Amino acid sequence: MSVKEYKGEFTLTATHDEPKPAACTYTYEEWKAEIFKLYPGSESRDRYTRNNLETLIADFLSKGTLLQASFSQYHHEFQKIVKWLVDNGKMERSSEKEKFQHGIPSSLWVRIAWHLEILYPLHHPDNPYKVEEMFNAGDWYLKGNTTAMASVLPTGRQGGILPAPLPQSATVPVNAKTTNTSGADSG
């Protein structure tokens, strides 16, 4: 038998009335609030805390390696948390600069500060640099020195590893005659 033949034999008949959709008695915002109640901590007021920021700073300091990608990730996460904290009145914008600087290991901060002093010679040392200025200087340094900061002590201090200069090797001109000092006859 084909499908067409079965179609006629098995027709469904409703024995009771189909349920009709109930009239909506609440708004979308009310529904959304009810859903948030099912997942504690999902409310926007609890998204980040100052402790999240302190943990991010401590984690970056103890990471042990400083590469451009990890520095960029630190900056991205820092900006995300700080923006939320400031927008929700849990942190003052003025402390953002110091917090970002505290998360940078001292070995990298020295190089960032040197670069910033060159870029902004009239900047007063008591005034902190903007976060974007510090990030751009660190990004610039790490972009050109990916191996220079590859080994950093967990405390944030550099472990004395700097890129060693290439040794100056004595070059021998192509047309130079060499003398045989071994005493053996070469030819």
C-alpha positions as MATLAB code, in Angstrom:
seq = 'MSVKEYKGEFTLTATHDEPKPAACTYTYEEWKAEIFKLYPGSESRDRYTRNNLETLIADFLSKGTLLQASFSQYHHEFQKIVKWLVDNGKMERSSEKEKFQHGIPSSLWVRIAWHLEILYPLHHPDNPYKVEEMFNAGDWYLKGNTTAMASVLPTGRQGGILPAPLPQSATVPVNAKTTNTSGADSG';
ca = [
       0.000    0.000    0.000;
       1.110    3.473   -0.686;
       0.976    6.547    1.537;
      -2.116    7.786   -0.270;
      -4.005    4.645    0.602;
      -3.127    4.884    4.315;
      -4.071    8.535    4.408;
      -7.695    7.748    3.903;
      -7.778    4.956    6.484;
      -6.169    6.790    9.409;
      -7.855   10.121    9.818;
      -7.703   11.662   13.250;
     -10.796   12.908   14.860;
     -10.764   15.225   17.821;
     -12.655   13.903   20.778;
     -12.407   17.143   22.682;
     -11.898   20.787   21.907;
      -8.369   21.943   21.160;
      -6.961   24.232   23.886;
      -6.786   27.863   22.950;
      -3.807   30.000   23.908;
      -4.367   31.857   27.147;
      -4.415   35.614   27.091;
      -1.076   37.076   28.121;
      -1.371   38.680   31.551;
       2.180   40.058   31.914;
       4.711   42.039   29.890;
       7.986   40.861   28.425;
       9.954   42.682   31.120;
       7.962   40.929   33.844;
       8.525   37.581   32.159;
      12.246   38.318   31.860;
      12.427   39.208   35.564;
      10.774   35.907   36.443;
      13.322   34.007   34.351;
      16.207   35.832   36.069;
      14.835   34.697   39.427;
      15.415   31.102   38.318;
      19.178   31.790   37.884;
      20.638   33.482   40.973;
      23.472   35.866   40.219;
      22.325   36.500   36.664;
      20.864   39.894   37.442;
      22.832   42.746   35.956;
      23.415   44.248   39.401;
      25.620   41.289   40.328;
      27.600   40.890   37.131;
      30.993   42.116   38.447;
      32.393   43.129   41.809;
      35.548   44.931   42.885;
      36.825   41.513   43.876;
      36.608   40.408   40.220;
      38.869   43.321   39.299;
      41.357   42.570   42.093;
      41.425   38.909   41.044;
      42.116   39.864   37.420;
      44.995   42.114   38.497;
      46.496   39.452   40.779;
      46.137   36.752   38.118;
      47.910   38.850   35.510;
      50.747   39.674   37.902;
      51.260   36.014   38.787;
      50.875   34.669   35.247;
      54.606   34.229   34.695;
      54.744   35.104   31.011;
      54.215   38.387   29.268;
      53.283   38.148   25.661;
      51.388   40.619   23.551;
      48.301   38.385   23.465;
      48.115   38.020   27.268;
      48.630   41.772   27.755;
      45.839   42.493   25.268;
      43.557   40.018   27.016;
      44.317   41.661   30.382;
      43.451   45.077   28.922;
      40.216   43.779   27.378;
      39.017   42.073   30.564;
      40.087   45.065   32.671;
      38.137   47.502   30.491;
      35.031   45.275   30.530;
      34.971   44.976   34.333;
      35.864   48.629   35.004;
      33.238   49.932   32.580;
      30.547   47.908   34.315;
      31.716   48.928   37.805;
      31.836   52.625   36.885;
      28.489   52.546   35.042;
      26.825   50.937   38.073;
      28.393   53.287   40.624;
      30.616   50.655   42.247;
      33.918   52.333   41.342;
      35.166   55.833   40.608;
      36.629   56.530   37.169;
      39.631   58.237   38.809;
      40.939   54.970   40.296;
      40.905   53.173   36.936;
      44.381   54.373   35.914;
      46.104   53.307   39.122;
      44.367   49.922   39.103;
      45.490   49.209   35.536;
      49.072   50.165   36.371;
      49.053   47.933   39.494;
      48.323   44.954   37.270;
      51.418   45.488   35.114;
      54.561   43.677   36.299;
      57.324   46.101   37.279;
      59.689   44.731   34.627;
      57.214   45.675   31.911;
      56.149   48.887   33.624;
      59.714   50.233   33.476;
      59.718   49.827   29.703;
      56.225   51.281   29.356;
      57.211   54.287   31.472;
      60.312   54.901   29.321;
      58.197   54.819   26.196;
      55.576   57.126   27.718;
      58.251   59.610   28.818;
      59.423   59.812   25.229;
      55.895   60.224   23.874;
      54.748   62.725   26.521;
      57.805   64.707   27.705;
      55.664   67.369   29.438;
      53.550   64.891   31.412;
      53.792   65.489   35.162;
      55.046   62.357   36.967;
      52.430   62.660   39.732;
      49.592   62.374   37.250;
      48.842   58.851   36.083;
      48.752   58.126   32.385;
      45.489   57.189   30.720;
      44.748   53.468   30.448;
      44.816   53.591   26.647;
      48.203   55.336   26.685;
      49.645   52.680   29.007;
      48.142   49.883   26.934;
      49.422   51.306   23.636;
      52.941   51.724   25.045;
      52.957   48.169   26.443;
      51.518   46.774   23.233;
      54.180   48.624   21.227;
      56.962   47.249   23.410;
      55.688   43.668   23.415;
      55.037   43.712   19.676;
      58.732   44.170   18.998;
      60.060   42.133   21.913;
      58.039   38.943   22.111;
      60.926   36.885   23.516;
      62.331   39.565   25.809;
      59.490   39.193   28.307;
      58.815   35.484   27.826;
      60.209   34.611   31.240;
      59.068   36.702   34.171;
      59.191   35.691   37.793;
      55.779   35.052   39.367;
      56.222   38.112   41.581;
      56.130   40.288   38.487;
      59.824   41.122   38.480;
      61.907   40.209   35.504;
      64.202   37.282   35.999;
      67.212   39.034   34.538;
      66.506   37.778   31.056;
      67.193   40.277   28.346;
      67.785   39.508   24.721;
      71.505   38.982   24.414;
      73.293   40.846   21.646;
      74.434   38.684   18.787;
      78.150   37.867   19.039;
      80.404   39.649   16.608;
      81.969   36.860   14.605;
      85.159   37.381   12.711;
      84.397   37.280    9.054;
      86.903   36.008    6.579;
      86.890   37.670    3.164;
      86.079   35.302    0.338;
      89.334   35.977   -1.555;
      91.598   35.820    1.491;
      94.431   33.342    1.551;
      94.558   31.012    4.489;
      97.788   29.680    5.880;
      98.212   26.107    6.900;
      99.569   26.031   10.439;
      99.144   22.328   11.022;
     102.345   21.467    9.189;
     100.607   19.004    6.866;
     101.076   19.398    3.169;
      97.745   20.271    1.583;
      98.602   19.914   -1.933;
];
